[in-house]
Amino acid sequence: MSTFYNIIAQSGGGPWVIKHIDGWYYMTRTTGIDLRIWRSHLLTTIDADAGQIVWKPSGSGPACKAIWAPELHHIQSAW
């Protein structure tokens, strides 16, 4: 049996990656506890740090847990 080793993301599911016109790759993926963005000039090193947290849930109410499959879109010069 072979073992698959994902060289792009070592943990988390539902990755979303976009290469922007600025030359950077931007990625978000399921962490389960917050929304993070990773950025790198090389796709193979995008998972090299902890990423930047861009949103954390309040701890109660709607959208407070089970955060998964986030996406990034760049539309009319805005993310």
Helices and strands as residue ranges (DSSP letters): E 16-19, E 25-28, E 35-40, G 43-45, E 52-55
